Amino acid sequence: MKYGIKSVSMDDVSRELGISKKTLYQHFKNKNELVKKVIRFYLEHLASEMKKIVSQKVNAIEELLLVSKFIIQYLKQFNPSVTYDLQKYYPDIWKSIHLSQREHVYERIKENMKKGIKKGLYRKDLNIEIIAHFYLYRIEMSHTLDLVVEHEYSFEDIFKTSFNYHIRGIANSKGIEFLERKIKT
């Protein structure tokens, strides 16, 4: 996650782990298998952390704020070249994880909107399916290196702006009032 995938060799991995390359190959037949397992492990860890956040007894906006803070911390340690390397050098792994993650995030966004409507923080007239897709695409766009480099916006700035835009678009007056109180604190 720190250096990208392509630039890290099996020699680098074995050296960092303090094991021989032979020992590393006893556990992973090749770098492709290592990449697949490391990415799966990392995604399972992220999913576990998200479940902890969602299981807290907070309202929908607070839940999104907590998830957003977590994602911002994640993005700070995430090297965009990991995505590029996965897409270019490991397209099968990229496609598999991208599709499963996209579906997972999409479902969580829909659940959050249903929760917010039920608790009276989000507007009742929302088209949940379409808005969930819009928000998902904005999240994916926040990973686009071109936007960050060309305009010199940080991932954090892009994500925070997208979050604020999303909540203000779906929240009713009670939800916006709650959001503004949370932002002040």
N, C-alpha and C positions, 0 to 999 in steps of 0.2 A: 504493500500500500504506500510505502514511502518512496521507493525508487522506480516503480513501474515493474512490469513483468519481463519484458524483453531484455532489459539491461542486467537482470540478475541471473547468474548461472547456477547450475547445480553445485559447482565448486563454492560459490558464494554462500549458498544455503548451508552446505555441510560445514563450512568454516564458521558461519554465524551460530550454528547449533552446537558446535564443538564435537562433531562426529565425523567419521571418515565418509568419503564419498561412497565407498562400498556399502557402509551401513545405511546410508540414505537410500541407495538403490535396493536394499533389502525390503524397504517399506514402500517405495514408489518405483514402478518400472521405468518411468521417464518423467521429464519435466511436465508434459501434458497432464499426466495423472496427478502430479503434485499440485499443479495450478488448479485443476478441477476440485481437488479435495480442500485446498486452502480457501478457495472462493466459497465453496459450499459451507465450510466451517464458519467463515466470516459472516456469511448471510444468515446462518442459523443463529449466530451470536446477535446480530442486528435484530432479527425477528424476536428473539428472547427479550432483548431490552425494550423493544416496542410493546410487547405483551405486558411487561411490568408497568409501563406508562399507562397503557389503556386500562389495565386492571385497577388503577387508582380510582377512587370515588371523586372524580372531578367532572365539571360540566364539559361540553363539547369544545368550547373555545379554549378552556384551560388545557384540555387534552391536546389540542392542536399546538398550543404554545409550548407545552412540554416536549412533544414530538419534534417541533421545529428547533428547539434548543438542542435536542439530542442530535438532530441531523446536521445542524450547523457545526457542532463539535466534530462530528464524523467527517464533514467536508473539509475541515481544517487539517485533518491528518491524511486526507485522501489525495493522492497524486492523480491528476486527470489522465496521465499517460497510462494508468491501469486500464481505464475504459478503452482508450485507443489501442493498446496492446491486445486486449481481449478481442476487440472487433477485428483487428487486422491479422493477428497470428493464431488466435484460438476462436475462430468464428462459431464453431459448434458449441463450445462452452458458453460463449457470449449469448448466442441465441437462446440456449436453454435457460440460463439464469435470468436473462432479460425478460423473457416471456413470463416466467414464473413470478418474478419480482413485480412486474407490471400488474399482473392479475391480483397479487396480494395487496399491493398498494391501492389499486383501484377499489377493491372490496373494503379496505379500511376507510378510505375516503367516503364511500357511500354510507358505511356504518356511522361514521362521525356525523354526517349530515342528518341522518335519521335521528340520531341521538339529540342533535341540536334543535331539530324541529319539535321533537317530542317534549323537550324541556323548555320550549318557548324562547330560544335564543336565535334561531334561524327562521327565515321566512318560510311560510307554509306552501308558497306557490313555486318552489324550486323544482326544476327538472333534474333530479338527482343524478341520473345516468349521464346526461350531457355535461353537467358541471363537474362530475367526478372525472370524466375524460379530460376536460379543460385543465383542471388542476393537476392531474397526472402529467399532462404534456408540459405544463409550466415547470413542474418539478424536474422532469427530464431535461428541459431546456436549460435549467440552472446549472447543469453539468457541462454545457457547451463551452468549450475552451475559447472559441472564437469571440463570443460575447464578452468574456472576461478580459481577454487580451486586447481586442480592438478598442474597447471602451474603458478599460482599466477599472472595471467594477469587480469587487471581490465576490466570491461565492456567497459569503454571508450577506452582503448588501442585496444581491439578487434574490436570495431566498427570503430574507425579511420583507422585502418589497412585495414579492409574490404572495407571501403569506398575508400581509396586510390587505393587499388588493383582494385576495380571495375572501377573507372574512368580511370585509366591508361590502362585498358583493352579495353575500348570502345571509348576513345577519340582519335581524330586524332591529328596531331602535333599542330594545333591551339588550341585545347581543352587542351592539356597537358601544353602548354605554359601558357594558362589562369590559369589553376590549380596551377602551380608553382608560378605565381605572387600572387595568392590569399593566398597560404600557407605562403609566405614571409610576407604578410601584415596581 
